[in-house]
Amino acid sequence: MTRGTTNPNRLRRVDSWIADCAGPVLRDAEDPLVVDLGYGATPVTAVELRARLARVRADVRVVGLEIDQERVAAAAPSADPPGLTFARGGFELAGLRPVVVRALNVLRQYDEAEVARAWATMTGALAPDGLVVEGTCDELGRLAAWVCLDRSGPRSLTLAARLSTLDTPATLAERLPKALIHHNVPGEPVHDLLRALDDAWRNAAPYAAFGARQRWLRAVAEVKAAGWPVLDRPARWRLGEVTVAWAAVTKFS
């Protein structure tokens, strides 16, 4: 069971990314089922997820899963909006076949050796073309990082920050997903990425006069020009994000 700590609006960054980047999958799904895995001691993030994804697909169904039955019972009164329910379940997803799974701040308490099995269990339960979004964020949602996976495995890593409070991209290291956080050491690709972002952030210091957003846009553009496989577009960069291909940040499968 996770610690369960959460705050309203904590997962807004990842929810925005899911609505945009997983939106086509959700819109095309025969059954627009989404799982919020490990929502915590209160169901607020599941409620928010349902509201945000309803803008993409009005008939979206969100199921909040927790392994603690007491949390499921406590969340039941929050299941008033149509399409929001709560149930007991873990990585096996309670036998559901969702098109999207959001699993934030769940695997951080596990050993790294357990990550691959958890990923395989979740992706094996997906509907065709389904996606798992797994990662970590800080308590206020100002710093976050997540991996996007499909049935074939991890596809990308996204780093996201509230730019107005970002001192340096290196700060994002403390929120790397469990699969990467112990690999942030010299000689590892994810360390090289963070160092490249840090260097580009410093090089873009003159752009700070126009705001942190312009500085970040310049830094990400420099990283992309240097050959890093940046997958997203400037519209996402403006939100304080950058998404790179998974193969670029890992030496392991």
Buried (B, 14 or more C-beta within 10 A) or exposed (E): EBEBEBBEEBBBBBBBBBBBBBBEBBEEBEEBBBBBBBBBBBBBBBBBBBBBBBEBBEEBBBBBBBBBEEBBEBBEEBBEEEBBBBBEBBBEBBEBEBBBBBBBBBBBEEEBEEBBEBBBBBBEBBBEEBBBBBBBBBEEBBBBBBBBBBBEEBBBBBBBBBBEEBEEBBBBBEBBBBBBBEBBEEEBBBBBBBBBBBBBBEEBEEBEEEEBBBBBBBBBBBBBEEEBEBBBEEEBBBBBBBBBBBBBBBEEE
